[in-house]
Amino acid sequence: MHPPQSDLATDMTRTALLEIDFQPWIIELGHDPGALARAGSVRDAQRAAGALVVCTRYLSRDAADPLRSDPASDGARFHPSMTPLPGDLIATKFDRDIWSNPDLDAQLRLVGVQHLMITGYLTDFGVRIAAERACSLGYRVTVHSAACAGSSEDEHQRALESIAAAGATLDGTPAKPATSRRGSTVRQCP
């Protein structure tokens, strides 16, 4: 059972900021270069409020791909403005879905996280998958759309529509139950 939304606003120990793929090679693919600075502002505000910061990254399992397989390489490292700080959680994935890392859900639940705020790149890949899967796992989800960038503006918007249809909140506005193209109701995140 989740506490009411108002309780989450005051109890940041139940909230984590999930930062998706702030790595140079992924950021370069984004449609909105300003999203990086806005994500930094969200991070500063959430950290100051006491939220746990979770920095996610994609690494390739292919050793022949040194740009993406070595976490210290220029491509795979975190962007300098989004480098994890002491106390931040670092979660690594080897595909687009951060929830394929079995430790993430366990670690979040261990510290009592119930609400995830999400920023990141790319909205139409890692961000969408993270938000929708978090909803299916029972987390409350807020996506800061201005602190995300997609592969294009159109793809960014389509992904945000999909995220809202899954029941996530976009920028502090709770998603309304949506109707799918087939007419069935799409459930909200708990």
C-alpha positions, 0 to 999 in steps of 0.5 A: 500500500502506498502512502497518499501523494501528499505524504510523499511530498513531505517524506523524501526518504521514500522518493528516489531520482532515477537518472537514465543514461546520462552518458556522452554518446547517448546524450549526443543522440537527444533532440534537446541539448537543454534537457541536460542542464534541466536534469541537473537542476532537478537533481540538485533540488531532489538531492537537497530535499533528501531524495536518493539519487540513482545514476543508471548507465548502459554498458555493452557486453561486447569487449570489441566495443570499447566506447560502450563496454569500459565504464571509464571510456569517454562514451560510457562514463557519466557526463561530467555534470551528472557524475555520481556523488558519494551516497548515490546509487549506480545501476548498470544495465546491458540492454535498454531496460534498467529493470533487467538489473535484478539489484535495482528493485531490491535495493530501492525496496530495501531503503523504502522507496515508493516514488520514483522521479525520472529524468534522462535520455532517450525518452523513447527508449530507456526513459519510457521503458524505465517509467512503464516498468516502474509503474508495473512494479508498483512504484509511483512515477513522476517523469520530468519531461523537460529534463528528458530528451528523445531521439526526436521531438516527435518520438519524445512526445509519443513516448511521453504519451505512452508513459502517461497512458501507463499511469505515470505523472508528467511534470507534477500532473497526475496522469488520467486513466487513458483509453487504448485504441481498442477502447479498454481502460489503461490502468494508472500506476498505484 
